Amino acid sequence: MSAGTGGQPDATRPPWPVRSAYLAAPGFEPVLAQELARRGAGALCWHGRLALSAQPPVASLWALDIWDAPQAHDVPSIKGAARIMRAIQRNWAGYAPMLHRRCALVSDALPPLRPKPFAFPATAPDAHLGAWTLLAPDRLLLSPTKSSPFVNGEVVFEENRTDPPSRAYLKLWEALLRLGRWPVAGETCLDLGACPGGWTWVAASCGAHVTAIDRSALAENVAGLPNVTCRYESAFGLDPQDCAPVDWLFSDIIAYPARLLALARRWIASGRAARIVMTIKFQGETDHETADAFAAIPGGHVVHLWHNKHELTFFWQREAS
């Protein structure tokens, strides 16, 4: 057997019943392992990027997907594996880090699941979706329920390769898709640290008016949009009390997480923003404590998007009065 993440052995048959499973984004297995250790998830066995635990599910910011009701089944045949899943429900997403051909044959025996790339703006799918994998040729692990409505937590878009100045726009598209809400005409947005303008472009393309804050200039095609106003100043030097209320506050700033946390708290306390979408970027070691502090803010939550790198995304919405 090959060595797994964090020194754990990869195991086709874990030495205990699996009670939860956590899918890491590619390359982020060590970060997820650190987080799960902090949360008391117990010893892990790794099946590709899927961390298997004998403990009940725990909250995770870094997991793309959490299988919260796993079941293991002995399956002597491909049709037998499909028969078990079809008896439970229709829609299943397979994860195949090994036994690729056999997994493909099991998928072919299940009702078809062919997700198409999203055309933004869009909302997340609402159809019930389970997850499965083969731990061995004759051993099926399935979970009828899971945390993500997307296949293996992956969010794929019909990309715009012409207008955005960078690929950062995909993060905001995914964040807004997950929210099921995006800026619209008549709404106002403030984009902190906007250069080169990917997030400003998203909000402006939705029809909202965007004020972009950055000491550096935005890409010309974004700065020239009629519903974009550029202010060349520091995002951290901006006093929320001096700003008019906005419907959306965006931030994809490169900053230490603790400094960004203070910025988020200052804007929330000011009452000047109705909603916040903010990237928490990590340099070097992952600051799990600050990530947890973001997640503990009332009205907020934190996720690792498919389009995030070594970063998390913070969502916050003011409660209706």
Secondary structure by P-SEA (a helix, b strand, c coil): cccccccccccccccccccbbbbbcccaaaaaaaaaaaacccbbbbcccbbbbcccccccccccccccbbbbbbbccaaaaaaaaaacccbbbbbbccaaaaaaaaaaaccbbbbccccccccccccbbbbbbbccccbbbbbccccccccccccccccccccccccaaaaaaaaaaaacccccccbbbbbccccccaaaaaaaaabbbbbbbccccccccccccccbbbbccccccccccccccccbbbbbccccaaaaaaaaaaaaaaccccbbbbbbccccccaaaaaaaaaaccccccccccccccbbbbbbbcccc
